[in-house]
Amino acid sequence: DGVACDGYCKVWYHFTCLDIAEDEQGSITASREKWLCTECARLDDTLAFLLKEVENLKKQNSHLTDRLRVLDTITATSLEEPVPVSALSTRSSPLTTTAIMSDAEITKERREPLAET
């Protein structure tokens, strides 16, 4: 009697070679839950860890992409010109609210410059 690994290797293992007691052998065979050999269990754990790391890196990349877009907008616009609200990330911005104008305000200011006092 034995059990086949449900992991990557698909190898058949004898219960006696695995040193599994007879009372445990019946529960493994009867339950037919996923059974992994030691090596495949280690690979499975490693794969789960790596997939989690990939998801974390995707989130970090998304956040950095948002910040880069804001920085690109700031550097592309001279300091004397206001930055449109639509160009800023809603999550974070190094600009103060006094430097932010709506797109309509920018358009109006370009048509009608403020008189110098």
ZAMARGU-4260 file (C-alpha; in steps of 0.2 Angstrom, whole numbers, plus 5000, padded with zeros to 4 digits):
<rodrens>
0) 5000/5000/5000 | 5005/5018/4997 | 5000/5035/4991 | 5004/5046/4976 | 5010/5063/4979
5) 4997/5076/4973 | 5011/5089/4971 | 5023/5092/4957 | 5032/5076/4956 | 5017/5064/4956
10) 5028/5050/4963 | 5020/5035/4971 | 5027/5032/4989 | 5025/5016/4999 | 5019/5019/5017
15) 5032/5008/5024 | 5046/5019/5015 | 5038/5034/5022 | 5038/5027/5039 | 5019/5030/5041
20) 5010/5019/5054 | 4996/5008/5049 | 4983/5017/5058 | 4988/5033/5049 | 4988/5024/5032
25) 4970/5021/5032 | 4965/5039/5036 | 4976/5045/5022 | 4969/5033/5009 | 4951/5036/5015
30) 4951/5055/5016 | 4959/5057/4999 | 4964/5075/5004 | 4978/5082/4995 | 4994/5073/5000
35) 5011/5081/4997 | 5028/5073/4999 | 5041/5083/5009 | 5049/5090/4994 | 5033/5095/4985
40) 5026/5102/5002 | 5042/5113/5003 | 5040/5119/4984 | 5021/5122/4988 | 5026/5133/5003
45) 5039/5142/4993 | 5027/5145/4978 | 5014/5152/4990 | 5027/5164/4997 | 5033/5170/4980
50) 5015/5173/4974 | 5012/5184/4989 | 5028/5193/4986 | 5023/5196/4968 | 5006/5204/4974
55) 5015/5215/4986 | 5027/5221/4973 | 5013/5225/4961 | 5005/5236/4974 | 5021/5245/4977
60) 5023/5247/4959 | 5006/5254/4957 | 5009/5267/4971 | 5026/5272/4964 | 5018/5274/4946
65) 5005/5286/4954 | 5019/5296/4963 | 5030/5296/4947 | 5015/5303/4937 | 5013/5317/4950
70) 5031/5321/4949 | 5031/5321/4930 | 5017/5333/4930 | 5026/5345/4942 | 5042/5345/4932
75) 5033/5347/4916 | 5024/5362/4922 | 5034/5378/4927 | 5033/5383/4945 | 5024/5399/4940
80) 5010/5389/4932 | 4997/5381/4943 | 4995/5362/4942 | 4978/5355/4936 | 4969/5346/4950
85) 4965/5332/4937 | 4984/5329/4935 | 4987/5325/4953 | 4985/5309/4962 | 4972/5308/4975
90) 4983/5298/4987 | 4997/5309/4990 | 5004/5325/4983 | 5020/5335/4988 | 5010/5351/4983
95) 5001/5362/4995 | 4983/5365/4992 | 4987/5384/4989 | 4996/5379/4973 | 4982/5368/4966
100) 4969/5376/4954 | 4955/5368/4945 | 4956/5365/4926 | 4943/5379/4924 | 4953/5391/4934
105) 4968/5388/4924 | 4959/5391/4908 | 4951/5407/4914 | 4968/5413/4921 | 4976/5410/4904
110) 4963/5420/4895 | 4962/5434/4908 | 4979/5436/4917 | 4978/5444/4934 | 4982/5462/4935
115) 4998/5465/4944 | 4996/5476/4960
</rodrens>
